[in-house]
Amino acid sequence: MIIQTLIALSLAAIFLGCFCIYRASPNQRWRPLPWPTLPARTAGLVLLALGGWGCLYTHTRVAAVFVFCTALMLFFSLIPYLGALAGSHGSDTHETR
């Protein structure tokens, strides 16, 4: 039970780390202004390190590297689309009247 919780927390930390790094980018589309670059990227790297440590603690080294890299690819690919989806939610120009 504790291992499953640690895996979930590791994946959540990786997601939040990717989100912090993405929100610090000037090209992000979640909000008009990006987060301050240095604090957001530092927090993102710390969260990614925590997520990587959790992966190493719960898996073998090879499996941990695979899980970590796969999660990075998934989250860095998914976050911009979630931002576009969240941004388009309130701007539907084809509403029925």
Secondary structure, DSSP 4 states (H G I P E B T S, - for coil): -HHHHHHHHHHHHHHHHHHHHHHTSTT--SSSSPPPHHHHHHHHHHHHHHHHHHHHHHS-HHHHHHHHHHHHHHHHHHHHHHHHHHHHTT--S----
